[in-house]
Amino acid sequence: MSQTVAQKVIARAAGADSVAVGDYVTVTPDYTVMQEIYFHRNIKILERLGVEAIRYPDKVVAVLDHTPQAALGSEHVIRNRESREFVRRTGFQNFFDAGRAGLRHLVMVEQGFARPGLLVFSDEPNIASIGAVGALNVPISTEVLVSMVRDSNWVRVPASVRFELTGTLPPGVWVRDLVQAICHEYAGGDGLVQRCVEFGGVSRLGLDSRQGLLAGMYHAGADTAIADVDDVALAYVRERADGRPYEVFAADEGAEYDEVRTWDLGALEPFVTVPPRHDEVVPVSEVAGRRITHAMVGSCASNRIEDLRAAAEVLRDNEVAPGVVMYVTPGSPEVFAAAAREGLIELFTERGAQVLSPGCTTCWGYLGALADGDVAISTNQEHYAGRAGSRNAVINLASPYVVAASAVAGEITDPRPMLTMQGAGHAGR
């Protein structure tokens, strides 16, 4: 039976030669990953059940990425302390605390947990970003407790669609614009529901941009996503695998897809997603001139070094406008350190942006919350009412280029006129 990449990964985890679309199979994950809110809740459940330690601690990864800046009065101060006490008491190794963490999406890749051919159970679909190195994310939300305890769970084998990338991103256009183009066509329907999006032609993008692309597929309706593994991805994995095994899978000739489609990167333009739905995507020209009060660069969609370089390209010769608050959140300590070495932290600070420590920060409103009447343009993942504070605030979604240009202008703005042709638009290629 010809198999897609997703089928091969699931078959391996199920100990089977092959699996068919629609099958319900029991699999053993290579890892289960969760953020601290789930981790604290789950260890409290284990304690109530009399379970004093995690049975398979080497296969569980917990990351403090939502509340590393827990402040006075926050319930997370105590919860995070209790999680740390559990870690010390049990010797649990794969806990990434504030200062060691960043978003678990990046921890999985940077620390070598995500590797080709591996299956990962997680608490959210955006962790499909690990597909950039050939690992398959299966989001199971609260059921991470099951695989945390039993080292197994069931999955439904998804159908797959194949998206092939061609062309080159024009200056001022970012991989986020491709995500938005896909959301525009698919987020309002069921074309990607219960499907895995399999990407080819990804060598046209940097590894960071591939992660951002895959992280956005949930908002287009997909269950998960994965990319072809090229030499760039393999070199990255070999550097971080530390001898741990992996297996590169490619789809069989004759593998069945619900849809096969080509996306020409060169035909894209800057887009803005207006609230409240992810399919409400328009060219930036249609909303240019709308006043903003906040600009945010960060989240699992756009918090890697390539994303920060894109924002910095706009801000290099420009400053954040009076009346605009701009936040920049690197995705991990590794990204923060790289940005510091390249002078980006200094640049952002000098141009009037606030650089936050790694974490989810403005994406879920734990930092940089919005008040009534605020209008934000953001690289974050969500823009429904109340996502980052007041239900009477407005959130628009866009690329780092558009966000930075809008911060400079004080209104939603096409970034292309601000960018010099030399060097612009190359960071994500």
JOQUINOR-V511243 format. One record per residue. N is the residue number from 0. RES is the residue in one letter. SS is DSSP state (H for helix, E for strand, L for the rest). PHI is phi in whole degrees, 0 to 359 (999 if undefined). NEAR is the number of other C-alpha atoms within 10 Angstrom. Layout:
BEGIN
n=N res=RES ss=SS phi=PHI near=NEAR
n=N res=RES ss=SS phi=PHI near=NEAR
END
This chain:
BEGIN
n=0 res=M ss=L phi=999 near=11
n=1 res=S ss=L phi=294 near=14
n=2 res=Q ss=L phi=235 near=22
n=3 res=T ss=L phi=282 near=27
n=4 res=V ss=H phi=297 near=24
n=5 res=A ss=H phi=300 near=31
n=6 res=Q ss=H phi=298 near=24
n=7 res=K ss=H phi=293 near=22
n=8 res=V ss=H phi=295 near=24
n=9 res=I ss=H phi=292 near=28
n=10 res=A ss=H phi=299 near=21
n=11 res=R ss=H phi=300 near=20
n=12 res=A ss=H phi=291 near=20
n=13 res=A ss=H phi=268 near=20
n=14 res=G ss=L phi=69 near=12
n=15 res=A ss=L phi=241 near=12
n=16 res=D ss=L phi=288 near=11
n=17 res=S ss=L phi=201 near=15
n=18 res=V ss=L phi=224 near=23
n=19 res=A ss=L phi=254 near=17
n=20 res=V ss=L phi=303 near=16
n=21 res=G ss=L phi=94 near=12
n=22 res=D ss=L phi=295 near=12
n=23 res=Y ss=E phi=257 near=13
n=24 res=V ss=E phi=231 near=18
n=25 res=T ss=E phi=269 near=16
n=26 res=V ss=E phi=234 near=20
n=27 res=T ss=L phi=253 near=19
n=28 res=P ss=L phi=286 near=23
n=29 res=D ss=L phi=280 near=20
n=30 res=Y ss=E phi=211 near=23
n=31 res=T ss=E phi=240 near=28
n=32 res=V ss=E phi=236 near=29
n=33 res=M ss=E phi=208 near=26
n=34 res=Q ss=E phi=272 near=22
n=35 res=E ss=H phi=295 near=24
n=36 res=I ss=H phi=293 near=18
n=37 res=Y ss=H phi=293 near=19
n=38 res=F ss=H phi=299 near=24
n=39 res=H ss=H phi=297 near=21
n=40 res=R ss=H phi=299 near=15
n=41 res=N ss=H phi=289 near=19
n=42 res=I ss=H phi=290 near=21
n=43 res=K ss=H phi=292 near=17
n=44 res=I ss=H phi=296 near=13
n=45 res=L ss=H phi=299 near=16
n=46 res=E ss=H phi=296 near=13
n=47 res=R ss=H phi=295 near=10
n=48 res=L ss=L phi=274 near=9
n=49 res=G ss=L phi=84 near=9
n=50 res=V ss=L phi=268 near=13
n=51 res=E ss=L phi=266 near=14
n=52 res=A ss=L phi=208 near=17
n=53 res=I ss=L phi=282 near=17
n=54 res=R ss=L phi=292 near=13
n=55 res=Y ss=L phi=238 near=15
n=56 res=P ss=H phi=297 near=18
n=57 res=D ss=H phi=287 near=13
n=58 res=K ss=H phi=252 near=19
n=59 res=V ss=E phi=242 near=27
n=60 res=V ss=E phi=237 near=23
n=61 res=A ss=E phi=238 near=24
n=62 res=V ss=E phi=230 near=27
n=63 res=L ss=L phi=272 near=26
n=64 res=D ss=L phi=239 near=28
n=65 res=H ss=L phi=271 near=25
n=66 res=T ss=L phi=230 near=22
n=67 res=P ss=L phi=294 near=23
n=68 res=Q ss=L phi=258 near=19
n=69 res=A ss=L phi=309 near=17
n=70 res=A ss=L phi=247 near=11
n=71 res=L ss=L phi=307 near=8
n=72 res=G ss=L phi=90 near=8
n=73 res=S ss=L phi=281 near=11
n=74 res=E ss=L phi=295 near=11
n=75 res=H ss=H phi=287 near=19
n=76 res=V ss=H phi=301 near=15
n=77 res=I ss=H phi=288 near=12
n=78 res=R ss=H phi=300 near=18
n=79 res=N ss=H phi=293 near=21
n=80 res=R ss=H phi=296 near=12
n=81 res=E ss=H phi=295 near=15
n=82 res=S ss=H phi=295 near=22
n=83 res=R ss=H phi=297 near=17
n=84 res=E ss=H phi=296 near=12
n=85 res=F ss=H phi=297 near=18
n=86 res=V ss=H phi=298 near=16
n=87 res=R ss=H phi=295 near=11
n=88 res=R ss=H phi=291 near=11
n=89 res=T ss=H phi=260 near=13
n=90 res=G ss=L phi=76 near=13
n=91 res=F ss=L phi=301 near=18
n=92 res=Q ss=L phi=267 near=14
n=93 res=N ss=L phi=267 near=15
n=94 res=F ss=E phi=253 near=22
n=95 res=F ss=E phi=255 near=20
n=96 res=D ss=L phi=277 near=17
n=97 res=A ss=L phi=307 near=20
n=98 res=G ss=L phi=96 near=14
n=99 res=R ss=L phi=255 near=15
n=100 res=A ss=L phi=263 near=22
n=101 res=G ss=E phi=123 near=30
n=102 res=L ss=L phi=288 near=24
n=103 res=R ss=H phi=299 near=28
n=104 res=H ss=H phi=304 near=28
n=105 res=L ss=H phi=282 near=25
n=106 res=V ss=H phi=304 near=25
n=107 res=M ss=H phi=299 near=21
n=108 res=V ss=H phi=276 near=22
n=109 res=E ss=H phi=295 near=19
n=110 res=Q ss=L phi=270 near=14
n=111 res=G ss=L phi=78 near=19
n=112 res=F ss=L phi=288 near=23
n=113 res=A ss=L phi=278 near=30
n=114 res=R ss=L phi=218 near=30
n=115 res=P ss=L phi=304 near=25
n=116 res=G ss=L phi=84 near=26
n=117 res=L ss=L phi=272 near=26
n=118 res=L ss=E phi=249 near=27
n=119 res=V ss=E phi=237 near=26
n=120 res=F ss=E phi=273 near=29
n=121 res=S ss=E phi=219 near=27
n=122 res=D ss=L phi=267 near=20
n=123 res=E ss=L phi=203 near=21
n=124 res=P ss=H phi=290 near=23
n=125 res=N ss=H phi=296 near=26
n=126 res=I ss=H phi=287 near=30
n=127 res=A ss=H phi=305 near=33
n=128 res=S ss=H phi=305 near=33
n=129 res=I ss=H phi=292 near=32
n=130 res=G ss=H phi=296 near=30
n=131 res=A ss=H phi=297 near=31
n=132 res=V ss=H phi=248 near=29
n=133 res=G ss=L phi=87 near=32
n=134 res=A ss=L phi=265 near=32
n=135 res=L ss=E phi=253 near=29
n=136 res=N ss=E phi=270 near=31
n=137 res=V ss=E phi=243 near=24
n=138 res=P ss=E phi=282 near=22
n=139 res=I ss=L phi=230 near=19
n=140 res=S ss=H phi=53 near=14
n=141 res=T ss=H phi=295 near=14
n=142 res=E ss=H phi=285 near=15
n=143 res=V ss=H phi=301 near=25
n=144 res=L ss=H phi=299 near=21
n=145 res=V ss=H phi=297 near=14
n=146 res=S ss=H phi=287 near=23
n=147 res=M ss=H phi=297 near=26
n=148 res=V ss=H phi=266 near=17
n=149 res=R ss=H phi=262 near=13
n=150 res=D ss=L phi=63 near=20
n=151 res=S ss=L phi=198 near=19
n=152 res=N ss=E phi=190 near=18
n=153 res=W ss=E phi=262 near=14
n=154 res=V ss=E phi=223 near=18
n=155 res=R ss=E phi=262 near=16
n=156 res=V ss=L phi=293 near=20
n=157 res=P ss=L phi=279 near=23
n=158 res=A ss=E phi=291 near=22
n=159 res=S ss=E phi=233 near=28
n=160 res=V ss=E phi=240 near=22
n=161 res=R ss=E phi=244 near=21
n=162 res=F ss=E phi=250 near=18
n=163 res=E ss=E phi=254 near=16
n=164 res=L ss=E phi=266 near=20
n=165 res=T ss=E phi=228 near=17
n=166 res=G ss=L phi=75 near=13
n=167 res=T ss=L phi=224 near=18
n=168 res=L ss=L phi=298 near=23
n=169 res=P ss=L phi=290 near=18
n=170 res=P ss=L phi=304 near=21
n=171 res=G ss=L phi=84 near=26
n=172 res=V ss=L phi=247 near=29
n=173 res=W ss=L phi=234 near=29
n=174 res=V ss=H phi=300 near=27
n=175 res=R ss=H phi=298 near=25
n=176 res=D ss=H phi=292 near=26
n=177 res=L ss=H phi=293 near=24
n=178 res=V ss=H phi=305 near=22
n=179 res=Q ss=H phi=292 near=29
n=180 res=A ss=H phi=297 near=25
n=181 res=I ss=H phi=292 near=20
n=182 res=C ss=H phi=299 near=24
n=183 res=H ss=H phi=303 near=19
n=184 res=E ss=H phi=270 near=15
n=185 res=Y ss=H phi=242 near=20
n=186 res=A ss=L phi=295 near=23
n=187 res=G ss=L phi=272 near=15
n=188 res=G ss=L phi=231 near=13
n=189 res=D ss=L phi=246 near=12
n=190 res=G ss=L phi=296 near=16
n=191 res=L ss=L phi=245 near=23
n=192 res=V ss=L phi=294 near=18
n=193 res=Q ss=L phi=57 near=17
n=194 res=R ss=E phi=228 near=23
n=195 res=C ss=E phi=256 near=30
n=196 res=V ss=E phi=269 near=28
n=197 res=E ss=E phi=252 near=23
n=198 res=F ss=E phi=256 near=23
n=199 res=G ss=E phi=245 near=18
n=200 res=G ss=L phi=73 near=17
n=201 res=V ss=H phi=285 near=21
n=202 res=S ss=H phi=297 near=18
n=203 res=R ss=H phi=284 near=17
n=204 res=L ss=L phi=240 near=21
n=205 res=G ss=L phi=292 near=18
n=206 res=L ss=H phi=297 near=21
n=207 res=D ss=H phi=299 near=22
n=208 res=S ss=H phi=295 near=27
n=209 res=R ss=H phi=297 near=25
n=210 res=Q ss=H phi=297 near=30
n=211 res=G ss=H phi=297 near=26
n=212 res=L ss=H phi=298 near=30
n=213 res=L ss=H phi=291 near=27
n=214 res=A ss=H phi=298 near=27
n=215 res=G ss=L phi=274 near=28
n=216 res=M ss=H phi=289 near=27
n=217 res=Y ss=H phi=301 near=24
n=218 res=H ss=H phi=285 near=23
n=219 res=A ss=H phi=271 near=24
n=220 res=G ss=L phi=111 near=23
n=221 res=A ss=L phi=284 near=25
n=222 res=D ss=L phi=286 near=24
n=223 res=T ss=E phi=199 near=31
n=224 res=A ss=E phi=204 near=34
n=225 res=I ss=E phi=206 near=30
n=226 res=A ss=E phi=239 near=31
n=227 res=D ss=L phi=301 near=21
n=228 res=V ss=L phi=263 near=23
n=229 res=D ss=L phi=252 near=17
n=230 res=D ss=H phi=296 near=9
n=231 res=V ss=H phi=297 near=12
n=232 res=A ss=H phi=295 near=20
n=233 res=L ss=H phi=295 near=15
n=234 res=A ss=H phi=298 near=11
n=235 res=Y ss=H phi=297 near=16
n=236 res=V ss=H phi=295 near=23
n=237 res=R ss=H phi=301 near=15
n=238 res=E ss=H phi=293 near=12
n=239 res=R ss=H phi=244 near=16
n=240 res=A ss=L phi=290 near=17
n=241 res=D ss=L phi=55 near=11
n=242 res=G ss=L phi=83 near=9
n=243 res=R ss=L phi=287 near=11
n=244 res=P ss=L phi=284 near=11
n=245 res=Y ss=L phi=199 near=16
n=246 res=E ss=L phi=215 near=13
n=247 res=V ss=L phi=276 near=18
n=248 res=F ss=L phi=250 near=20
n=249 res=A ss=L phi=234 near=17
n=250 res=A ss=L phi=297 near=16
n=251 res=D ss=L phi=288 near=13
n=252 res=E ss=L phi=297 near=9
n=253 res=G ss=L phi=91 near=10
n=254 res=A ss=L phi=300 near=13
n=255 res=E ss=L phi=268 near=18
n=256 res=Y ss=L phi=238 near=16
n=257 res=D ss=L phi=292 near=11
n=258 res=E ss=E phi=202 near=13
n=259 res=V ss=E phi=235 near=13
n=260 res=R ss=E phi=214 near=11
n=261 res=T ss=E phi=254 near=13
n=262 res=W ss=E phi=242 near=16
n=263 res=D ss=E phi=271 near=14
n=264 res=L ss=H phi=299 near=20
n=265 res=G ss=H phi=291 near=14
n=266 res=A ss=H phi=268 near=13
n=267 res=L ss=L phi=278 near=19
n=268 res=E ss=L phi=223 near=21
n=269 res=P ss=L phi=294 near=27
n=270 res=F ss=E phi=239 near=26
n=271 res=V ss=E phi=227 near=30
n=272 res=T ss=E phi=262 near=28
n=273 res=V ss=L phi=265 near=20
n=274 res=P ss=L phi=288 near=17
n=275 res=P ss=L phi=253 near=14
n=276 res=R ss=L phi=251 near=16
n=277 res=H ss=L phi=282 near=24
n=278 res=D ss=L phi=269 near=21
n=279 res=E ss=L phi=274 near=17
n=280 res=V ss=E phi=251 near=22
n=281 res=V ss=E phi=227 near=17
n=282 res=P ss=E phi=301 near=16
n=283 res=V ss=H phi=302 near=19
n=284 res=S ss=H phi=298 near=14
n=285 res=E ss=H phi=286 near=11
n=286 res=V ss=H phi=239 near=17
n=287 res=A ss=L phi=302 near=14
n=288 res=G ss=L phi=99 near=15
n=289 res=R ss=L phi=288 near=12
n=290 res=R ss=E phi=297 near=19
n=291 res=I ss=L phi=232 near=23
n=292 res=T ss=L phi=244 near=21
n=293 res=H ss=E phi=223 near=25
n=294 res=A ss=E phi=223 near=33
n=295 res=M ss=E phi=229 near=28
n=296 res=V ss=E phi=243 near=30
n=297 res=G ss=L phi=165 near=27
n=298 res=S ss=L phi=77 near=27
n=299 res=C ss=L phi=295 near=27
n=300 res=A ss=L phi=278 near=29
n=301 res=S ss=L phi=205 near=32
n=302 res=N ss=L phi=231 near=30
n=303 res=R ss=L phi=263 near=27
n=304 res=I ss=H phi=298 near=23
n=305 res=E ss=H phi=298 near=21
n=306 res=D ss=H phi=293 near=27
n=307 res=L ss=H phi=292 near=27
n=308 res=R ss=H phi=298 near=22
n=309 res=A ss=H phi=297 near=24
n=310 res=A ss=H phi=298 near=22
n=311 res=A ss=H phi=293 near=21
n=312 res=E ss=H phi=300 near=23
n=313 res=V ss=H phi=286 near=27
n=314 res=L ss=H phi=278 near=25
n=315 res=R ss=L phi=303 near=15
n=316 res=D ss=L phi=242 near=12
n=317 res=N ss=L phi=219 near=17
n=318 res=E ss=L phi=242 near=20
n=319 res=V ss=L phi=296 near=22
n=320 res=A ss=L phi=292 near=19
n=321 res=P ss=L phi=303 near=12
n=322 res=G ss=L phi=88 near=11
n=323 res=V ss=L phi=250 near=22
n=324 res=V ss=E phi=258 near=19
n=325 res=M ss=E phi=242 near=27
n=326 res=Y ss=E phi=243 near=23
n=327 res=V ss=E phi=234 near=27
n=328 res=T ss=E phi=237 near=26
n=329 res=P ss=L phi=299 near=30
n=330 res=G ss=L phi=281 near=32
n=331 res=S ss=E phi=200 near=26
n=332 res=P ss=H phi=302 near=20
n=333 res=E ss=H phi=296 near=19
n=334 res=V ss=H phi=293 near=21
n=335 res=F ss=H phi=301 near=24
n=336 res=A ss=H phi=295 near=15
n=337 res=A ss=H phi=297 near=16
n=338 res=A ss=H phi=296 near=20
n=339 res=A ss=H phi=293 near=13
n=340 res=R ss=H phi=298 near=11
n=341 res=E ss=L phi=275 near=13
n=342 res=G ss=L phi=82 near=12
n=343 res=L ss=H phi=286 near=23
n=344 res=I ss=H phi=298 near=22
n=345 res=E ss=H phi=298 near=14
n=346 res=L ss=H phi=299 near=18
n=347 res=F ss=H phi=301 near=22
n=348 res=T ss=H phi=296 near=14
n=349 res=E ss=H phi=293 near=14
n=350 res=R ss=L phi=272 near=18
n=351 res=G ss=L phi=102 near=20
n=352 res=A ss=E phi=267 near=25
n=353 res=Q ss=E phi=259 near=16
n=354 res=V ss=E phi=266 near=18
n=355 res=L ss=E phi=262 near=20
n=356 res=S ss=L phi=288 near=19
n=357 res=P ss=L phi=304 near=28
n=358 res=G ss=L phi=157 near=31
n=359 res=C ss=L phi=285 near=27
n=360 res=T ss=H phi=36 near=27
n=361 res=T ss=H phi=287 near=27
n=362 res=C ss=H phi=294 near=26
n=363 res=W ss=L phi=249 near=19
n=364 res=G ss=L phi=80 near=16
n=365 res=Y ss=L phi=290 near=19
n=366 res=L ss=L phi=234 near=19
n=367 res=G ss=L phi=66 near=19
n=368 res=A ss=L phi=297 near=18
n=369 res=L ss=E phi=264 near=23
n=370 res=A ss=L phi=256 near=15
n=371 res=D ss=L phi=307 near=12
n=372 res=G ss=L phi=86 near=13
n=373 res=D ss=L phi=291 near=18
n=374 res=V ss=E phi=232 near=21
n=375 res=A ss=E phi=247 near=28
n=376 res=I ss=E phi=237 near=31
n=377 res=S ss=E phi=211 near=31
n=378 res=T ss=L phi=271 near=32
n=379 res=N ss=L phi=296 near=25
n=380 res=Q ss=L phi=273 near=22
n=381 res=E ss=L phi=238 near=21
n=382 res=H ss=L phi=214 near=25
n=383 res=Y ss=L phi=285 near=17
n=384 res=A ss=L phi=300 near=15
n=385 res=G ss=L phi=88 near=18
n=386 res=R ss=L phi=302 near=20
n=387 res=A ss=L phi=237 near=24
n=388 res=G ss=E phi=134 near=20
n=389 res=S ss=L phi=296 near=16
n=390 res=R ss=L phi=289 near=15
n=391 res=N ss=L phi=261 near=14
n=392 res=A ss=L phi=265 near=20
n=393 res=V ss=E phi=241 near=27
n=394 res=I ss=E phi=239 near=28
n=395 res=N ss=E phi=251 near=23
n=396 res=L ss=E phi=248 near=26
n=397 res=A ss=L phi=197 near=30
n=398 res=S ss=L phi=279 near=32
n=399 res=P ss=H phi=302 near=37
n=400 res=Y ss=H phi=299 near=33
n=401 res=V ss=H phi=294 near=31
n=402 res=V ss=H phi=298 near=30
n=403 res=A ss=H phi=294 near=35
n=404 res=A ss=H phi=296 near=29
n=405 res=S ss=H phi=292 near=31
n=406 res=A ss=H phi=297 near=33
n=407 res=V ss=H phi=290 near=25
n=408 res=A ss=H phi=278 near=21
n=409 res=G ss=L phi=80 near=22
n=410 res=E ss=E phi=205 near=24
n=411 res=I ss=L phi=300 near=28
n=412 res=T ss=L phi=217 near=26
n=413 res=D ss=L phi=290 near=27
n=414 res=P ss=L phi=284 near=24
n=415 res=R ss=H phi=300 near=20
n=416 res=P ss=H phi=296 near=11
n=417 res=M ss=H phi=278 near=18
n=418 res=L ss=L phi=268 near=20
n=419 res=T ss=L phi=285 near=14
n=420 res=M ss=L phi=292 near=12
n=421 res=Q ss=L phi=286 near=8
n=422 res=G ss=L phi=85 near=10
n=423 res=A ss=L phi=284 near=19
n=424 res=G ss=L phi=80 near=22
n=425 res=H ss=L phi=261 near=20
n=426 res=A ss=L phi=298 near=19
n=427 res=G ss=L phi=263 near=21
n=428 res=R ss=L phi=274 near=19
END
